[in-house]
Amino acid sequence: MNRKKRIYSYLVLIISSHSFLNCVHKNPHAAEYFEKYFLYQDVIQKEFKEDSTKNVLSGNPDKEAREKFYKKDDHLILGFHLSENGNGYKKELAASAFTVSPGNPYSIYVDAQENEFHSKKTFKIKRTVEMISPETSVFDMFPMIDGTIHHLKTADAKSVSDYSELQRFLCSNFECSIRREDGVTFLTYTLSESMKEKFPIMYKKWHKRLKQLTFRFQLFQPGGFSKGLEFYNEGQNIILGIPDSHRGYWSSPKTLHLRSYVYLSVYGLKIDVRGLGYTFKFHRTGNTDIVTGEFTKMPETNIGGRFLSILPPSAISLFVPSDLDEYFEDMFELLVNGSDGKGGNRFETRTKRNGSRTKVVLTASSEIFRDRFLPFKSQDEDDEPAFSTELGNALVKDLRGK
């Protein structure tokens, strides 16, 4: 996860860690998994801080990153792995994939091909991530999520703040409140002066972005929209809505649907994206846990306003498509259907249990524009320590039980 860039990364980490972590049940194996995973991402960020190699490794290369690949026939490839080196890790890049082992616990392999879609240049990317992990799986997390949801039915603001390390961290940096209305529990987090003091760079980014951005994410099981979770903002307030459901409802879902609604008002443009659909599926085969995800529903889009001709200095290099309506139509066509009509951006994670250790293999396929409109693109400046790093530390402490 690129922790240094757009607000979406922080929002995803907050909602996922909130769901996984606000629990009274501890899971040391999950704690070790997240601790190692965050450590590996930190190594990548530090080793490639001023280098677009990190964009390639995240499966998000732009046209300038092409030189970071090795060329093989009509493919652009890059292999990466971390090996244990005393008290730290040593990185290595190559023109081939690496095999993971206990001493080489993390690898990434990116295979890209240059393509074109409606006269726009693209990369078709297949990315494989392998990690040696303690024996844990997302399947172990769902009962914890279910227990948390039922705890919140009777919680008050003080008990929520004291419920976990995560909640203590969030409520020490946001103003926290909880209310119940018509069978729905609402947790609200509001930007505060405390965050401004502890994480001034992060506060400045969020304060600005939440004025430009309105979002709503709805997560629900098939046929259970009214019982689904909602994560959204109202100005500076970030809100998690949790409808009542029977105990066990969230303990073992087979399918989850996600609907995304985003409204941006930036540089004179007004971009409204409504109902982008994504579907997760979960199942077990023998000792292997499998999670898949893919975009399944085209959104409605409306582009209005007029792009400003005078930009702030930090945005001078911003790429702006000549036809924004066409750009977004083609972008979502790639996400949902792909340029060949056989499927858009998708992933599959296989967690193979093998005693005390597991092997996690993530395979993701995507197609992205080489020139992309990134209105929130910013420099990699961050607080020290970073907000996301401290949030991750709280997650690990909670799962470990310390």
LINSULGI-V374623 format. One record per helix or strand. SS is the DSSP state (a for helix, b for strand). FROM is the first residue (numbers start at 1). TO is the last residue. Records with the same first field share a line. If there is no record, write none. Layout:
SS->FROM-TO ; FROM-TO
This chain:
a->7-21 ; 28-47 ; 53-57 ; 63-68 ; 139-152 ; 157-161 ; 165-173 ; 193-198 ; 200-212 ; 225-227 ; 313-315 ; 324-336 ; 387-400
b->70-72 ; 75-85 ; 88-94 ; 101-101 ; 104-104 ; 106-117 ; 120-134 ; 174-181 ; 184-191 ; 213-220 ; 229-234 ; 237-243 ; 255-266 ; 269-285 ; 288-297 ; 300-305 ; 346-354 ; 357-369
